[in-house]
């Protein structure tokens, strides 16, 4: 039996939903807070710099035209969470294994794909076009819910990181399909050669569809989709707090409760069966 929702949990859910809706229209409440806080400091420092410039004989033209008001309150960089850890972990595995042909489906170009392209050639399939040419990246526009027959048994190494949970929700111009993630998973299996490796990551937790953003998929459902076609070689996950847990042995309990995650990230490494 699930626990009753408390008023505190209800408020947090409402606040998160409100933030997401505001952000969808380009309004970021946290950035606004820091902007007002930073404006006072930046204005004071602007006039201080102007005074220094005058004292030095005005060698520079100074304009307050590109304000960056929140940066002083943020950390030096993002070194945690789903994308940081999954991109680093899977790129390292590919570097170590040196597959003949690696294909990626739908992962971030400015994250994981860039990591891999730094040391080898990578083919990228995505439903949306890629308007720029990138060294070491071969791009093909392809809908993995309906993969082209020419790509059956195409590669010996395949990745799809934080991608199939979006399939069929229309977010990226794809057709709305309730079972889009299942069709996408099947498409991945189809383009992988027997004996090949699939690196897959998805949000894990109690199953739901957050239209039109993403799905959350249980660990049990992913393992069910892989049955009789793929063998689980390794599993890691990022918990709700953003911490990475590597090389986890999945017990029945961890499978049943998706490692205790509400919105975590499961990183599955599968090998396609040879028969």
N, C-alpha and C positions, 0 to 999 in steps of 0.2 A: 504494500500500500504506500502511495506517495505521500510525503509530508505536506500538510496544508501550507499555502502560501501566506507569509506574514506581511504586515503592512509595509515593513522595511523593504522586503523583496519586491513587493508591488511597486513601491516608489522608485526603486532602482531600475526596474524594468521600464517604467514610464519615462524616467529621465533618459535612459539609454535610447529608447525609441524616439523621444523628442529630439535628442542630439542628432541621431541619424537622419531624421526628416529635415532638420535645419541644415545639416551638412549637404544634403542632396540639392539644396538650393544655394549652396556656396556660403552658408552662414555657419561659422565655427565658433560656438560660445566660448570655448577655452582660449582660442586665439584672440577673441575680442577682449577677454579679461586681461590677457597679457599685453595686448595692444594698448589699452588705456593705461596700464601700469607702466609700460615701456615708453609711452609718449612723453610723459613728464621727464623721465631720465634723459631720453634722447634729445628733447628740446634744450634742456640745460647743457648737455654736452655739445650740442650744435653751436650754441652761442660761445661756449668755451673755446671751441676749435676756431670759430670766426675771430675771436680776440687774438688767439695765437697767430693766425694768418696775418692780421693787421700789424701785429708787433714785428712780424718778420718781413714786412714790406709787401704784403699781399701777393706772394708768388703763385698762389693757386686760386682757381675759380671754384667756389664751394657752393653746391646746391643741395638743399634738403628735399630731393625729388624721388629718392628710392628708399623709403623707410623700411627698416627691418626691425620691428619693435619687439618681437617675441623671442628672438634667437638667444638673447642673454639669459633667458630663464629655462632654456632647454639643455639637455645633456649634449656632450660632444658628438654623439652619434647613436644610432639604434643598433644595439648588439644583443638582441633577444627577440623572442616571439616566433611566430610560425615561419615567416618567410626567411628570416635570417638563418635560423638553424637548419631548416630543410634544404635551402640552397647550398649551404656550406657542406652539409653531410653528404648529399647526393652527388654534388660536383666532385668531392673528394673520392667517392667510390668509383666514379667514371674515370677519373684520372688514374687510379690504381689499376683498374681492370683493362683499360685500353681496348674497348670493343672495336670491331671493324666498322660498323655503322651505327651511330647513335642518332635517334630521332626524339624530339620533344614535341609534346602536344599541349599547347595552351598555357605553358608556364610563363612567368614574367620575363620579357625580353631584357629589361633593365636590371634584372636580378640573376636568376639561375642561368638563363641562356648566355648572358654576358660572362658569367663565371666560367662556363664550359668553353665558350668561344675563345677565351684567353689562351687555352692550351691545345685545342683541337677543333676540327670541323664538326659542326652540328647542323642537322636538318630540323627545321621547325615547321610544324603544321598548325594552322590556326584558322578559325572561321572568318576572322577579320583580315583585311589586307595589311601588309607591312610597307609603308610608303618610303622607307629608306633602305639602302643597300649596306649591309654590315659585313666586314671581313670575317671569314670563317663561318658565316651563317647562310645556309641555303634555305630559302623560305618557299613554302608551298601553301596556297590557300586551300583548305580542305575541311570538310565537315565530318568529324569522327562519329557522329550519330549515324551517318550514311557514308562510310569510307569507300573510296574508289577501289574497285577490284584489282587495279594495277598494283596496289600497295599491300596486298595479302602476302604474309610471310616475308615482309620487306626488310626488317632490321633485326640485329642481334641484341640491341640495347635500346630501351625506350623509357622515357620519363613523362610524367604528367603530374605536375605539382600544383595543388590547390586549383584544379581546373574542372574536373568532371562534375563537381557539385553545382556548377553553373549551367551545365548542359540542359537545354529544354526550358529555361526560364526566361528567355527573350532578352536578357540583359545585354548581350553582345550581338544582337541582331539575328540570333538563331531562332528557329521556329519553336513555339511553345509546345512542350511535350512532357507529360507527367512522368514518363519513364526515360527521359533523356539521359540521365546519369547511367542507367543500365545499358542503354544502347551505346553510350560512349565507352563504357567499360568493355563491352563486347567488341567494339571497334578496336580498342587497344590490343586486346588479345589476338584479334585477327591479323594485325600488321606485324606482330612479333613472331619471329621464327621459333621453332621448337628448340628448347634449350636456352633461349634468350632470356634476358633479365628485364623485368618491369619495375621501375621505381614509381610508386604512386603515393600521393598524399591527399588527404581529404579532411575536412572538419569532422571530428568524432564527438559523439555524445548521444543523448536521447534524440531520436530521429524527428526531424521537422523540416518544413520548407519555409524559408524566409524569403517570400516573393518580394521583388524579383532579384534579390541579391544572391542567395545560395541555399543549398541544402546542408543539413547536418546529418551525417550517416553513421550508423552504429558500426563498431568493429565487427560484430557478428554478421551484419549484412554484407560487408566487403568480403569476408571470408566465405560466405555463402555464394557470392557471385564467382569467386575463384575456384570453387569446388570442381574437381575432376578435370581442370584445365591448367591450373597454376599451383605451384608448391610455395608456401611461405618460407623464405630463407632467413629473413631477418625482419624485426619490427622495432621501431622506435616511436616515441610520441612526445609531443610538447603539451604540457598540462595547462590548465586554465590560468595559471599564474605566469605562463611563458617560459617555464623551465624545461630543458631537454632531458629525456630519459632514453638512453641508448641501449640497444641490444636487449630488449625486454623479452623475457620468456612469457608468452601469453598463457595464463591459467584460465580455467573455466570462469572464474569470478571476474577476472579482468576483461574477458571477452563479453560477459553478460552486462557489465556496467561501463563498458567502453573506457576502461582505466580510470574510472571515477571522474571523467571529464563531462562538462556541460557543453563547452565549445573549445575542445582541444584540437590537436592536429596529429593524425595518425600517419606515420611514414612506413609504408609497406614495401618490402623488397620481395618480389616473386620471381620464380623461374618457371617458364612455360614447359609443360610436360612434353616428352618426346614421343609419347604414344597414347 
